[in-house]
Structure formats: C-alpha cells, structure tokens
Amino acid sequence: MKKITLKYIAKELNIAPSTVSKALNGYSDVSANTKKKVVDLAKSLNFSPNTQAAFLRTRESKIIGVVIPHISHPFFVNVVKGILDSAEKKGYLIIVLKSNESYDLEKKLIEKLLKQNVDGVFISLAQDTYDLKHLEAVKKAGVVLIQYDKISKILESSKVVVDDRNSGYLATEHLIKNGCRNIVHFRGPLLPQVSIDRFLGYKNALEDYNLIFDPKKVITSNKMTDKEGFRLMNDFISKKIDFDGIFSMSDYTAIGALESLKKHNLLVPDDIKVVGFSNWLLTDKLTPSLSTVNQPGVLMGNKCFELFLKEVNSKKKKIKFKYEKKIFKTNLIIRESSSLK
C-alpha cells in the first residue's frame, strides 16, 4: 500500500507540498477553496501528519500546555473549555495539568511541558508561587507565555484577568447597601495579585461609604478551602468582634464560614450576610444559596488563545510583539445569603 505523504496529496491536487502543509495547519494565506480540497482529501485518505517531523521542519509542535490550580473548579473548567474550543479550530492539541496550588509541583509541570516542545504555556499561578524563574525559562525557550486569572504583575507576558478590584468593591458595596456596617473579609495569601486586588476593592468600598477599616476584620486564608474557612470563622467568632457581613474572595472559604455560622446559631442572611467569589458549581444549591461574583471563564479561555495566536504570528513575521492585557468585567449574582427579606 502506498504511503500517504504531503507530497502525495500535493501531487493529487497539483499544488505545492508547502501549500498542503499550510492548508492542514489553518494558515490564512491559503484560499478557503484550496483548504477545503486539501482537508477533504486528507480525511478520505486517513492522512495523519507526522508531528515530530513537522516540528523539526517548522519548529512548531502545535501543542499548548495549560496549567490550572484546580481540576474540579467550574471557573477553570470553563477557561479550559474556551481554550479547547478555540484551539480545536486551529488544529492545536491541548495538554491540561493541575498544580494543586503548589509552587513545587508547578515548577515540575513547566519543566515537563518544555520537554514536550510546546508552542505555548497558559498558566494561572499557584497560591504559594513566590519565584518566577521557571516561567522566565518558558520565555527564554521561545515559548509563548500567557498568564490568566492569578498572575504576576512583574512578569512580562500577555495576561487575561477579571477586574478583581472593581469586583471586590461591588461585592462589598452590595453588603453595605443591604445594611452591613461591620464587614469581615476573607482574603487569600499576600502574594497573588487577585488576593491583593479583591482586598483593595473591599477596602475602597468601606472608605467610599465612610466605614472604618479594621484590620482585625481581615482574615487571611492561605489554602482557601472550606475546611480552613470553617476553622478561621470559628476562631474569629471566639474573639467576640462585632460583624454583620462577610465578603470572601473564594466560594470555598465562604462555604466553610457558612457552616461555622450555623454551628454558632447565627442566621444567614438575618444576622450575617455573605458574598463569595467565582460562582462555584453548587453555590446555588446551598441552604441558603450563596451570593457570589461570576467570572466569564469561557470568554477568558477564548482570549488566551487569541493572544497566543497573535504572538505566534508576530514571531513568524519577525514583528516585535507588544504584550496585551485583557480585563474582563464580572457580574454579581445575588442569592439568599445576602438578600433583604
């Protein structure tokens, strides 16, 4: 049986092998008609390009590594969906890896991806990432780096984020407008930019509504889990500090806080009103259902891939690329945990 190659397809269609390669890889300088003929013939012949040979020829693997902190969080699931939807149309393979919020694991994952000759790395930083040498190595290797969600301001790359400061402001303002005057804030670790910005949004809202900022009402959650939220809320309640609202930068810690409030016979929303962040999968199924900030994960994933392609195309044309930062708006979903009765 004759081996099917790019040259074979080119001969059958009376075009150049390079045109066949470009058509199969979705290049824009090949006409739609030619592209269709090539793709249709390749499918009928069950032709599968040799990816290793293609990499040696073009220095492109058509593989992108996506690093996420959690595999079960719906926000990250939606980001990955957006990336997959966009990448599939351009013939890219996506490798999804999870860091489990571990800096050490994150470093190992990046090393593995670079060994796979990936064309791009899309990453949301782990909570405890404090050094960026492994990500600088991505750029030095000529691999496109896209940061999304949890980013580093000092690391130069294109970035896709939500307006975390404004989101924190709106969540806190909602509590204030619903009668809260002593609002507790569950913030994340000191390093991630999302933690900083959501905290600043909370603080700015207090200032704008002439409410005193009390650092004793800011609770730092390093793991951002429901168990930690439960424990930290218990500790806070034991200090006998007056509070009537909670804004948590994570739904997970908010859920733990709700359990603690229940344990201490504090009614939600009558005694304490609560707002979380991220619109986790079951937040609408809780009793009471949890008010939360919703992020457009799919659109963020689409944008990650769009910025990746822009940078790749600039490199091909040897045009200096200017990094971009896309900031998406969020929306507040008001449910039972913060609503007025």
C-alpha positions in Angstrom: 0.0 0.0 0.0 1.4 3.4 -1.0 2.4 5.6 1.9 0.4 8.8 2.1 2.5 11.9 2.5 2.3 15.7 2.0 3.9 15.2 -1.4 1.4 12.6 -2.4 -1.6 14.9 -1.6 0.2 17.8 -3.3 0.6 15.7 -6.5 -3.0 14.6 -6.5 -4.2 18.2 -6.2 -1.4 19.7 -8.4 -0.3 22.1 -5.7 2.9 22.6 -3.7 3.6 20.4 -0.6 4.1 23.6 1.4 0.5 24.7 0.4 -0.8 21.3 1.6 1.0 21.8 5.0 -0.3 25.4 5.3 -3.9 24.2 4.5 -3.8 21.5 7.1 -2.4 23.9 9.7 -5.1 26.6 9.0 -2.8 29.3 7.6 -4.7 32.4 6.4 -2.8 32.8 3.2 -4.4 29.7 1.7 -7.7 30.2 0.0 -10.8 28.6 1.5 -11.4 26.5 -1.6 -7.9 25.1 -1.6 -8.1 24.5 2.1 -11.3 22.5 1.7 -9.9 20.4 -1.1 -6.8 19.5 1.0 -8.7 18.7 4.2 -11.3 16.6 2.3 -8.7 14.6 0.5 -6.6 14.1 3.7 -9.7 12.9 5.5 -10.6 10.5 2.7 -7.1 9.0 2.8 -6.9 8.9 6.6 -3.8 11.0 6.4 -2.2 11.9 9.8 0.8 14.3 9.6 4.0 13.2 11.4 4.0 15.7 14.2 7.7 15.2 15.1 8.8 15.7 11.5 6.6 18.8 11.4 8.2 20.2 14.5 11.7 19.6 13.0 10.7 21.4 9.9 8.7 24.3 11.2 9.8 24.4 14.9 6.1 24.2 15.8 4.6 21.3 17.8 1.0 22.5 17.6 0.8 21.7 21.4 -0.1 24.1 24.2 0.2 23.3 27.9 -2.4 24.7 30.2 -1.7 24.8 33.9 -4.7 25.2 36.3 -4.7 25.2 40.1 -7.8 23.0 40.5 -9.4 20.5 38.1 -12.8 20.5 39.7 -13.4 24.2 40.0 -16.0 25.3 37.4 -14.3 28.6 36.6 -11.1 26.7 35.5 -13.2 24.1 33.7 -14.8 27.0 31.7 -11.4 28.6 31.0 -10.2 25.3 29.6 -13.4 24.9 27.6 -12.8 28.3 26.0 -9.2 27.4 25.2 -10.2 24.0 23.7 -13.0 25.4 21.6 -10.6 28.0 20.0 -7.6 25.7 19.7 -9.5 22.9 18.0 -10.4 25.1 15.2 -6.7 25.8 14.5 -5.5 22.2 14.9 -3.8 22.6 18.3 -3.5 19.8 20.9 -4.1 21.0 24.5 -2.4 19.3 27.5 -4.1 20.3 30.8 -2.2 19.9 34.0 -3.1 20.9 37.6 -0.7 22.4 40.1 -2.9 21.8 43.2 -1.9 25.3 44.3 1.7 24.0 44.8 4.7 26.1 43.7 7.0 23.0 43.7 4.6 21.0 41.5 4.0 24.0 39.2 7.8 24.1 38.5 7.9 20.4 37.7 4.9 20.7 35.3 6.6 23.6 33.5 9.8 21.5 33.1 7.7 18.6 31.6 5.9 20.9 29.2 9.2 22.4 27.9 10.5 18.9 27.3 7.4 18.3 25.1 8.4 21.2 22.9 5.1 23.0 23.5 4.4 26.2 21.5 2.7 27.9 24.4 2.1 27.7 28.2 -1.1 29.2 29.6 -0.9 29.4 33.4 -2.8 30.6 36.5 -0.2 30.8 39.2 -0.4 28.6 42.3 -1.2 30.3 45.6 2.3 29.9 47.0 4.3 30.7 43.9 7.0 33.1 45.1 9.7 32.7 42.5 9.3 33.2 38.7 12.5 31.6 37.3 10.6 28.6 35.9 8.3 31.0 33.9 11.2 33.1 32.8 12.6 29.9 31.4 9.5 29.5 29.3 10.1 32.8 27.6 13.9 32.1 27.2 12.9 28.9 25.4 11.0 30.9 22.8 7.7 29.5 24.1 4.7 31.9 24.3 3.6 32.5 27.9 0.1 33.6 28.7 -0.9 34.4 32.3 -4.6 34.3 33.3 -6.6 34.7 36.5 -3.8 34.6 39.1 -0.9 36.5 37.5 2.3 38.2 38.4 2.5 41.9 37.6 6.3 41.9 37.4 6.5 39.0 34.8 6.1 40.3 31.3 3.7 38.4 29.1 0.2 38.8 27.8 -2.4 38.5 30.5 -6.1 37.7 30.8 -7.9 38.7 34.0 -11.1 40.0 35.5 -11.3 43.4 37.1 -10.7 42.0 40.6 -10.6 45.3 42.4 -13.9 46.5 41.0 -15.4 43.1 41.7 -14.3 43.2 45.3 -15.7 46.8 45.5 -19.1 45.7 44.1 -19.4 42.7 46.4 -18.7 44.9 49.4 -20.9 47.7 48.3 -23.7 45.2 47.9 -23.4 44.2 51.5 -23.2 47.8 52.6 -26.4 48.7 50.6 -28.1 45.8 52.3 -27.4 47.2 55.8 -24.0 45.8 56.7 -21.7 48.1 58.6 -19.1 45.7 60.1 -17.9 43.5 57.2 -15.3 40.8 57.5 -13.1 40.0 54.5 -11.6 36.6 53.8 -8.6 37.3 51.7 -6.1 34.9 50.1 -2.3 34.8 50.7 -0.4 38.0 50.5 1.2 37.3 47.1 -1.3 36.5 44.4 -2.5 39.7 42.6 -6.1 38.5 42.7 -5.9 38.5 46.5 -4.4 42.0 46.7 -6.9 43.5 44.2 -10.0 42.0 45.8 -8.8 43.2 49.2 -8.2 46.7 47.8 -11.7 46.7 46.3 -13.2 45.8 49.7 -11.1 48.5 51.5 -12.0 51.1 48.9 -15.7 50.4 49.3 -15.5 50.9 53.0 -13.7 54.2 52.6 -16.3 55.5 50.0 -19.1 54.7 52.4 -17.4 56.3 55.4 -17.0 52.9 57.2 -13.9 52.4 59.3 -11.4 49.9 58.0 -10.5 47.5 60.8 -7.5 45.1 60.0 -8.9 42.8 62.7 -11.8 42.1 60.4 -9.4 40.9 57.6 -8.9 37.1 57.8 -6.0 35.6 55.7 -6.8 32.2 54.3 -3.7 30.5 52.8 -5.3 27.3 51.5 -8.7 28.8 50.5 -10.6 25.6 51.4 -14.0 25.1 53.0 -12.3 23.4 56.0 -10.0 26.4 56.5 -12.9 28.8 56.1 -14.8 26.8 58.9 -11.8 26.9 61.2 -10.9 30.5 60.7 -14.5 31.6 61.1 -14.7 29.7 64.4 -11.5 31.5 65.6 -12.9 34.9 64.6 -16.2 34.3 66.3 -14.4 33.4 69.5 -12.8 36.8 69.6 -16.2 38.4 70.1 -15.7 41.1 67.4 -19.0 42.5 66.1 -19.7 41.8 62.4 -22.8 41.6 60.2 -21.4 40.8 56.8 -18.7 38.6 55.1 -17.1 39.1 51.7 -14.9 36.1 50.8 -12.5 36.1 47.9 -13.4 32.5 47.4 -16.6 30.5 47.4 -14.8 27.6 49.2 -13.9 29.7 52.3 -17.4 31.3 52.2 -19.0 27.8 52.4 -16.8 26.9 55.4 -17.8 30.2 57.0 -21.5 29.4 56.5 -21.0 26.1 58.3 -19.4 27.9 61.2 -22.1 30.5 61.4 -24.7 27.7 61.5 -22.7 26.0 64.3 -22.9 29.2 66.3 -26.6 29.7 65.7 -26.0 32.8 63.6 -28.7 33.1 60.9 -27.9 33.9 57.3 -28.9 36.5 56.0 -30.8 37.7 59.1 -27.8 38.1 61.4 -24.9 37.9 58.9 -24.9 38.4 55.1 -22.4 36.6 53.0 -21.0 37.0 49.5 -18.4 34.7 47.8 -16.4 34.8 44.6 -16.3 32.5 41.5 -19.8 31.0 41.3 -18.7 27.5 42.2 -20.8 24.7 40.9 -23.1 24.1 43.9 -23.4 27.6 45.3 -27.0 27.9 44.1 -27.8 24.5 45.7 -26.7 25.5 49.3 -29.1 26.4 52.0 -29.2 29.4 52.0 -27.9 29.7 48.4 -24.7 31.7 48.2 -24.4 35.2 46.6 -21.2 35.3 44.5 -19.2 37.0 41.8 -19.4 35.3 38.5 -16.4 35.3 36.1 -16.7 34.8 32.3 -14.4 31.7 32.1 -15.1 30.6 28.6 -14.5 34.1 27.1 -11.3 34.3 29.1 -10.1 31.0 27.6 -11.0 32.2 24.1 -9.0 35.3 24.7 -5.9 33.4 26.0 -5.8 31.5 22.7 -6.4 34.7 20.7 -3.4 36.4 22.3 -1.3 33.3 21.8 -2.0 33.3 18.1 -1.2 37.0 17.8 2.2 36.5 19.4 2.9 33.4 17.3 2.0 35.2 14.1 4.2 38.2 15.1 7.1 35.9 15.6 6.6 34.3 12.2 6.6 37.7 10.6 9.5 38.8 12.7 7.5 41.7 14.0 8.1 42.9 17.6 5.1 41.9 19.7 3.6 44.2 22.3 2.2 42.3 25.2 -1.5 42.8 25.9 -3.6 42.7 29.0 -7.3 41.9 28.6 -9.5 42.8 31.6 -13.0 41.2 31.7 -15.9 42.6 33.8 -17.7 40.3 36.3 -21.3 40.2 37.5 -22.7 39.8 40.9 -25.2 37.0 41.3 -27.5 37.9 44.3 -28.9 34.9 46.1 -30.4 34.2 49.6 -27.2 34.6 51.6 -27.1 38.4 51.1 -30.6 39.4 50.1 -33.0 41.5 52.1 -36.2 39.8 53.2 
